[in-house]
Amino acid sequence: EAQVTQNPRYLITVTGKKLTVTCSQNMNHEYMSWYRQDPGLGLRQIYYSMNVEVTDKGDVPEGYKVSRKEKRNFPLILESPSPNQTSLYFCASTQGAGFSGGDGYTFGSGTRLTVV
Amino acid sequence: KNQVEQSPQSLIILEGKNCTLQCNYTVSPFSNLRWYKQDTGRGPVSLTIMTFSENTKSNGRYTATLDADTKQSSLHITASQLSDSASYICVVPGGSYKLSFGAGTTVTVRA
């Protein structure tokens, strides 16, 4: 089954303790992206990657890091989490990075992160 | 700045009734517009993708319309079911591999 898999689904951590949220897709998609979703704000892009070793900042990159060493994996790293990073996080991928065509955008099931 | 605005923010309808959600966008250049359905705590799932030349597109009981001149789209839900309770998000790709997301409309269908 074609899918984007995120882990973990739920995570509670303490301020300052480094964490990684994993994201893996099995569709051989070139483009992957991370979003955070907060009530009333919609989805906001954190980082995206157009291909292996090619990443760039989205709209809210502060406090986050990413890497793209393999095509299928795109982990999100919080080096020193803070309470304002408490949010619902989604990873997504698509083949058509230009979004100009009919390519769908597949989202993972989400990771609910709480930083106390 | 590319923006996508949705209305209403939320609505409640009785099972079996119809409803229409609105999306206004200022994204440029425009190539397509997408509607997603997001169940609580889950990832968004694509309902429709409409390109510049399409005015109407249906997916079962969901019908999307697009007016590229006025930069407006609507999503019409016919004969609503309890399973339609979700957030509906309008998404418009912008330049530089970016997507502009609306804040979503939360639909609650009551029996």
HADDOCK unambig.tbl for C-alpha pairs under 7 A between the chains (distance, minus, plus):
assign (segid A and resid 40 and name CA) (segid B and resid 103 and name CA) 6.06 0.50 0.50
assign (segid A and resid 41 and name CA) (segid B and resid 103 and name CA) 5.44 0.50 0.50
assign (segid A and resid 42 and name CA) (segid B and resid 101 and name CA) 6.46 0.50 0.50
assign (segid A and resid 42 and name CA) (segid B and resid 102 and name CA) 6.09 0.50 0.50
assign (segid A and resid 42 and name CA) (segid B and resid 103 and name CA) 3.96 0.50 0.50
assign (segid A and resid 42 and name CA) (segid B and resid 104 and name CA) 6.55 0.50 0.50
assign (segid A and resid 43 and name CA) (segid B and resid 101 and name CA) 6.11 0.50 0.50
assign (segid A and resid 90 and name CA) (segid B and resid 43 and name CA) 6.87 0.50 0.50
assign (segid A and resid 97 and name CA) (segid B and resid 97 and name CA) 6.03 0.50 0.50
assign (segid A and resid 98 and name CA) (segid B and resid 97 and name CA) 5.65 0.50 0.50
assign (segid A and resid 99 and name CA) (segid B and resid 93 and name CA) 6.14 0.50 0.50
assign (segid A and resid 100 and name CA) (segid B and resid 31 and name CA) 5.39 0.50 0.50
assign (segid A and resid 100 and name CA) (segid B and resid 32 and name CA) 6.58 0.50 0.50
assign (segid A and resid 102 and name CA) (segid B and resid 49 and name CA) 6.39 0.50 0.50
assign (segid A and resid 104 and name CA) (segid B and resid 46 and name CA) 6.88 0.50 0.50
assign (segid A and resid 107 and name CA) (segid B and resid 43 and name CA) 5.44 0.50 0.50
assign (segid A and resid 107 and name CA) (segid B and resid 44 and name CA) 6.18 0.50 0.50
assign (segid A and resid 108 and name CA) (segid B and resid 43 and name CA) 5.58 0.50 0.50
assign (segid A and resid 109 and name CA) (segid B and resid 42 and name CA) 4.99 0.50 0.50
assign (segid A and resid 109 and name CA) (segid B and resid 43 and name CA) 4.54 0.50 0.50
assign (segid A and resid 110 and name CA) (segid B and resid 42 and name CA) 6.11 0.50 0.50
assign (segid A and resid 110 and name CA) (segid B and resid 43 and name CA) 5.84 0.50 0.50
